[in-house]
């Protein structure tokens, strides 16, 4: 087996990455209550950069207080947050890394205990939630686009190497694409051309402010894996329009936060045949689109990563949970130690994050205590 292709550099709109590995956006739970960067988060980013990852994508950073999804989540909604974000990007760059800011709005999945008012949704209907929701008006949608543009400007001012729009897993932009969430009858609902309209308009608006040479990515669902949700053909059609509007790369995921066994963070990925659970969709994307594709979802071994790259299923391989346990995983693989990632996919890493301690691997901690 030759792993050389995995460690060849790649380029996304002028941004050169040292290898083909990406740290997928991971909620760290390491910001202050109002979303400011803490030293703990900076230290985590430094570990990832020193660990050899080609590109770091931040945890989802909420672009407005009403879009907050989780406690101690990173924010990018206020100019006063720029200095803290700059400290983080400076530290990553000093450690030899590259970092992109993921811009997000939780929509229906907003943290109700943290936001002021009811969560904002694409469509409000019976069965969506047990508590009140506020459906976006056309004026709200216009303001929402401006909110993302302002967050993108902050990201550039803070020294990020690019931005990624979060349109996966049922968050707000994902809700626009999904026919289950999106039941609008205006120009933002109905056909896939209408459901992707906010993405196209936001990308174009960001390009006007940041120019054509700033890397702009999206993370999106290949499909929702739920009844009445986004399907693969619609997803490819939406992606094509985003690329035409100025998108530089796609990170392909799938499933919803409510998806159970088909959720984005599936349990017990302990064999090669369980890895890369969106690879069939990635092949369809690569056949239809000429744009760098980043594949996330259960990648745990060098063998699978090398196959995905050499078969041209994807151009980059993205991981989340394995790098929580082993931030130096890529350096380990590069050194010739090709054992699979030690992550056992039990999702226990998110528990300390919900307690305000930041996300870390509880399983490793327990193993270390046992000696």
N, C-alpha and C positions, 0 to 999 in steps of 0.2 A: 504494500500500500504506500502510495506517495502522498504525503500531506502538503507538499510544496504549494499547490494552488491555493490552499487555505491561508497561506501566509504571504501571498502576493498582494501588493498594494492595489487599491481600487480608487476610483474617482467618481464623486457625485457633484456635478455642476462646479467643477474646479476645486472641490474639497478633496484632498488626497488622504486616504485612509491607509494605515500601515498594513492591514490585513482584512480578511473577509468576515470578521466577527463583530457583532453589534450587541451592545447591552440594551435590551428592550426596556422601554419605560416601565419602571417599577415603583409603586408607591413606597416611599421609605419611612414615612411617619417621623421625619427628622427636622421638620420646620417648626417655627413658633406657632402659637394659636392663630395669629393673623397672617401666616404664610411666609414669614421671613426665614432666610437661610440661617441655620445653626452650624456651629463648628463641627458637630457630629456628622452633618450632611457633607460638609466639605471634606472631612476625613474619609468618608465613604467613597466619594468621587475620586480622591487621590489614590486610594487602594485599587480602584477599578482601572485607572489610567496606568498605574505602575504594574498592574497585573497583566497588561498586554492587550487589552481589548481595543479593537480598531476604532470604534465609535461608541460613545456613551450617549444614550437618550435619557433625559431626566425623567423622574416620575411626573405624572400628569400635573401640570401647573395650572391652577384655575385662573381664568382670565377676568373673572368678576366674582365678588363675594357670593352672589346667589348661585354660582356654579360650582361651589365647593362640594366635593364628593366624600372626603374622608377627614378625620381629625389629623391635625399636625401635617397637613398637606402643603406642599410648596405652592406659593402664589406668585402671580406675575400681573397683578391688576392695578398696581400703584407705582408711580415713578419713584417713590421712596424705597421701593424694594430693589432698585437697580444696583445700588452699591453692594448689597449683600450678594446678589447674583453675580456681579463682577468679581467679587472675592472668590467665588466658586469657580468661575471660568478661568480666572488667572491661575488658580491652584492646579486645575486640570492641565492647562497648557504648560505650566512649569514642570509637570510630571510627564510631559510628552504625549498627552492625550488630546482627543477631539471630543467636543460635546455639543449636542443639539438640545434645544428646549422643546418639550412637548406641551402644546397649548390645548387646554381642555375646558369643557363645560359639562357638568354632570347631567343637566336637564332633569329628567324624571328621577334619577338616582342621587339627587343632591342630598346632602346631610341636613336634615330638617332641624336638628338641634343647633346648627351653626349658622344657617342662613336667615335672612330677615324676610319673612313672608313664605308663601307657598312655592314649591318648585315650579320652574317654568318648563313647559312641555310643548312639543310640536302639535299634538292634538290631545285634548282632554276628553276622555270617554269613560263610560262605566266599565269597570274591570281593570283599569290601568293601575290604580293605587287605592289604598284604604283611606288616604287623607287627601285634602283638597289640592288640586293642581291648577295652574294658570296657563291657559293656552296662549302662545305667542301671537300677537297681532302683527300686521305687516310693518307697523312702526317699530315693534319690538325686534323684528328680524333685521331691519335696517340698523338699529342700534347694536344688535348682536354682532353683525359684520364689522362695525366700527370698533367694537370691543376687541375682537380678534386682531384687527389691524394694529390697534394701540399696543396690544401685548406683543405682537411681532416686532414692533418698533423698539419696545423695551428689551426684548431678547437681543436684538442686534446691538443696541447701546450697551448692554451688559457683557458683550464679547462672545456670545454664543456663536458657534460655527454654522448654525442654521437653525431652522425650526421644523417642527412636525405637528400637523393638525391631528388631533385625536378624533377619529371617526370610526371607532370600533367598540364592540362589547356592549352596546346599548346606551352609550353616552350621547349627548345631545345631537352632534352631527351624525352619528350612527342612527339616531332616531329619525332624522330627516330621511335617510336612505331606506329605512325599513317600512314596508307597507303595513306592517302590524302596528307600529307606533304612529306612522304618518297617515292620517285619515283626512287630511285637508282637501278642500275642494277649490282652492285658489291656485296661483301660479307656482306654489311650493309643494303641491301635493298631486297625487294621481300617477302620471307616467314617471318613469325613471328620469326622463329629461327634466321634469319639474322637481323631483325629489333631490336631485343633485345640484339644483340651481344655487343653493346657498354656498355650496363648496366652490363652484365655479366663480361666483361673484366674489367670494372672500379671497380666493387665490389671486384673482385679477386685481383686487383692491390692495392686497399685500404687495404684489409685484410693483404697483404704481409707487408705493412708498419706499420699498426696500431695493427696487431695481431687479434686473434679470439675472444678476450674478450671485445672488444669495441663495444657498441651498434651501429648498422648500419641499418637505416630505409630507406624506400622509400615512397614518396607520388606519387600516380599514378592514372590515369584515369581508372575507371571501363569500360568506353566507352566514345567516343568523342561526342556522340549525334549529329553527323553531317553526311551528305551524304558522303560516301566513307571513313569515319573515322574508328578509332579503335573500334572493337566490343568486347562484353563481353568474348566470348570464347577465342579470341586472347589475351585479357588482362590477363585472368587466366593462359594461357599457358606461357606468358611472365613472370608473377609473379612466377610461378613454377621454371623457370630457374634461376631467381634471388635468390630465396630461396636456391636452390641447390648450387649456387655460394657463399653463405655466408650471405645472407640477414636475419635480425633478426625480422623485423616487417614491416607491410604494413599499410600506411594510405590511405584509399580508398576514392577517389573523382570522379569527372567526368565533362564532358563538356569542352568547349574552351572559351577563353577570348572573342571570337566573337560570342558566343552562344546565345545571347539574352535571351529569357525566360528560356533557358536550360543552362544558364551560371553557373559557380560554385557559384556565389553570387546572388541567386535568390531573387526577391523582394516579400514583403508581405507574410512572413511566420507567419500567425496569427491564425492557427488552427492545432491541432495535426495531422490531415490527410495530412497537407502540410509539415510536418517535415520529416527529415531523408530521403531525396529523392533518396539516393543511397542504401537504405536498401535491396532491392531485389537483387541487385548485390552483396552486402555483404554476403547474405545467400549463394549465389553460390560460392563465394570465400571461405567461411568457410567450405563448403562441400568438396571443392577440395584441400584445403591447410591446413597444420597443422602448423600455425605460428600466433603469435598475430596479430589481426586485429583492427585497429583504424578506426572508421567510422566518417566522417565529412559530413556536408551538411544539414543545416536547423534545427539542434537540438535546441529546445527552451524550453522544459519542462522536469521536473523530471519524469513525467509519461512515456513519450516516451523513455527517457534515460534508465529508470529502465526496461522497457519492452525489449528493444534492448539487454540489458545485460543478463537478466534472460532467454531470448529465445535463447541466444548464437548466435545472429546475429552478434555481435561484442564483442571484449574484452575490448575496450576502446572507449570513446565517445569524439569527438573532436569538438571544437567550435571556431569561430573567432569573428564575429561581436558582439555577445552578450557580450563578454568580453571587447570590446572597451567601451561599455556603462557601464558595471558593472564588473570591474576587481575583485570584491569580490563576484561574483555570487555563486561560489561553497560554500563559507562559509555561505552565506545566505541560500542555500538549506540544507546544513548540519545542520544549527540551527533549522530547522523545518519550515522555511518560504518557502513553495513550490510553490509560485506563479511563473508563467512562466517568462522567461527572459524578461526584459523590452524592449529589442531591437525590433524595428518595421520593420527592414529589408528594410529601404528606401535607403541604400547605400550612404547617405549624408555624412557619416563619412570620406569618402575618399577625399572630396573636400578640407578641410583645409590642408590635406597632400600634395596636388598638389600645394598649395600656400606656402609651406615651413614652415607651422605651426605645422606639425605633425598630425597624424590621431586622431580624437576624435569625440564624438557623438554631432553633431550639434543639433539634435532634443532635447536631454537632456538639452543642453545649452539654447535653446529657451524656453523650459518648465520652467527651473529654473528662467529665466528672467521674465516670466509671473507671477511667484509666485504661 
